[in-house]
């Protein structure tokens, strides 16, 4: 049971994961269709029945996952364990809390992350963990950078307030700072624009500066991503954790021996 549910290397395990992904896609499609008023009015009962069938399938699958691992509590507290639980709760809670079904059902889309194991792309999951570690290691540098950017937009927003004034839409310093942030990040909503020649020159400088600023945090994180590691698709039979080093003999989370 553990090999079928958690492993993607065996034919049965891959077939199980592919079938599960199809059910997840159907579930997401049902949630989207239910949000369309005309479709809900015409096929609301059918969509509700499909929703309950899918929820029962997810419930059985979740219970089997808890049963097939050595430590059900550890799996239940893991990322996928929490996602699996949140995928079935909205339907059961909806009769008591109207509206909660749609607000949480979108979490089922996170279960599509299992496609990495099915398509032999588990190394992408490993890279995602490595990216998270790189972000954590770069946190202080990014904080200093963001503080410098915040200081810069306050100064530039204040200067633009003085240059343009309220007639051009820069009615206050906070409003001008908002414009500076929108301009520097190259978003450009266009709700507030400069009209004077000096204001346009300053805006052009901020736009060019924005391109350079966007690249800075990317470079900081890239430095932390200089090295990589290979991971396997093997899941721990005790806690269900995956993303282990290729050739690892023990689980990186609970220390249990991995099946060879």
N, C-alpha and C positions, 0 to 999 in steps of 0.2 A: 504493500500500500504506500509506503514511504517513497519507493522508487517511482511509482506511477504519479504521485501527486507532486513531489518535490524535484525529481530529476528530469532533465530534458534530454539526456543522452540515450535513453532507451526508446524503442519504438512506441511502447505503451505510454511512457511519460510524455513524449512529444505529442502523441495523439490527444492525450488528456489536456495538455496546455493549449493546443490549437482549438479544441472544442470549447475550452474555457474562454479563450479570447473571443471566439465567435459569439458566445453568450453575452460577454461584456459589451461587445459592439452593439448587439441587439438591444441590450439594456439601455445603453446611452442613446440609441436611436429612439427608443420609446420615451425616454425623458424629454428629448428634444421635440418629438411630435406632440406630447402632452402640453407643451408650452404654447402651441399654436391654437388659438381659440376656436377657429373653424373646425380643425381636425378633432379637437377635444370634444366639441359639441356633437360631432357626427359619430366618432368611434371611441368615445370616452370609456365605455364599458369594456370593449375589447382590449384597449390599452391597459386598463386596470387589471384585467385577468392575466394578460401577458406579464405585467409587472409582478404579480403575486407568484406566478409560476417561476419566474427568474429568481425572485427572492428565496423561494423554497430551495431551488438548485444551489444558490450561493450559501444558504444556511447549512445544507447537507455537506457541501464542500468545506466550509469553515470547520464544522464539527469533525470531519474526517482528518483535516490538517492537525487539529488539536490532538486527535486520537493517535495519529501515526508518528508523532514526534515524542522523544523521551521526556522533554520538559514542556508541557503545554503552556505553563505560565510564562516561560521565557518567550515562546513564540507569540503568545497573545500580546506581549508588550513590545514586540518588534515592530518595525515600520509596516511590513506587509500584514502582520497580524492585526494591527490597529485599522489599516485600510480595509481589510476583509470584514472586520466587524462593522465599520461605518458603512460598508456597502449594503448591509442587510438591515441596519437599524431604522433608516427612514421609513420604509414600508410598514414596519411594525408599529412605529410611533405615530404615523400619520393619522390613524383614527382618533387619537387623543390630542394631537397637536396639529391642526390643519395648517398646511403650508410648509411643514418641515420636510416633507418628502422631496420636493424639488430643490430645496436649499442644500441638502446633503447628498442627494443622489448623484450629483456631478462628481463626487469623490470616486465613484466607480471608474472614472477615466484613468485614475492613478494605477488601477490594476493592469492597465495595458502595458505597464513597465515590464511585466513578465514576458513580453515579446522578445526582450533581449536574450533570455535563456532559450526560448524556442528557436530563434534564428541564429544560435551560436554566437551571440554578440554579448556574452557576459563580460567581456573585457570592457565594454562601455559602462557597465555598472561599476566596475572597478575604477574606471577613470572618473566617474561621477563622485565616488568616495574620495578619490585623490584630489579632485577639484575642490571639494568641500574642505579638505585638510589644507590645501593651498590658500583658500580664502581665509581660513582661520589664522594661518601663519602671516598673512598679509594685512590682518585687521588693523594693526597700529599704523602702518604706512598709509592705508586707505583712509583712516580716520584723520590723520594729519592733512592728507590731500583734500578731503572734503571740507575740513575746517578752513583751509586756504581758499578754496572755491567759494565757501560761504562768505568769507571776508571780502573777497573780490566782488561778488554780486552786490553786497551791501554798498560798497564804495561806488561801483558803476551805476547802480540804481539811484543812489543819491545824486550823482553827477547828472544823470539823465533827467532827474526831477528838476534840477536847477536849470538845465539847458532848455527843456521843452515846456515845462509848466503844465498847469491844469487845462489849458485850451487844447492841447494835443492828446488829452486823455491821461496824462501823468498827474493825477489829482493828489497823490500823496506819496511819501517815500515807500511805504509798503507796496503800493501799486506799482511803483517804479522798480522795486526789487523783484516783484513778480515778473515784470516784463524782462528784466535782466536774466532771470533764471530761464524763462521760456526761450529767450534769444540765444543764450550761451549753450543750452542743451540742443540747439538746432530744431526745437519743436515748432516754433513759429505759428502760434494760433492766429495771429493777425488781428486780435481784438483791440490791441493798443499798438500804435505805430508812430515813429517819429515823423515830424513834418519839416523841421528846420534843417538847413544844410549841415550845421554842426552836429545835430542829433543823428542824422543819417550817417555821417562819417564815424561817429562813435559807435553806432549800431553795427556798421560794417566791421569795425575792429573787434567788437565783441563776437560777431559771427565767426570770424577767422580764428579768434582765440578759442572759441568753443570746439572747433575741430581738433585742436591740439590737446585740449583738456580731456576730451573723451578718450583719447588714446592712452592717457597716463595710467588709470587703474588697470587697463588691460595689460600694460607692460609690467606692472607690479605683480599681478597674478601669474603672468607667463613665466617670470623668473622662478616661481615656486613649482612650475610644471615642467621643469627641464628634464626631470627623470620620470620614468614610467615603470609599471610592473605588469606582469602577466597574471591573469586570474582564470580559474576554471569555473565550470557550471555546476560543480558538485555542491549539494546542500548537506548541512550537518544533520544526521539522523536524530540528534538529541534536541537541538533548539531550532532547526530549520534555517539557520543562517547560511547565506551563500556568499559568493565573491571571494573565495579563498585563493591563496597563492597557488599557482600551478605546481602540482606535486606535493602540496601540503598534506601532512599526516594527521594533524589535529585541528580542531575548530579554532578560529581566531577569536571567537567570542566566549565560548564556554569551556574550551579545552578538551572536549570529547574527541575520541578517535574517529576519523573519517573512514567510511567504508571504501575499500580499495577495489 
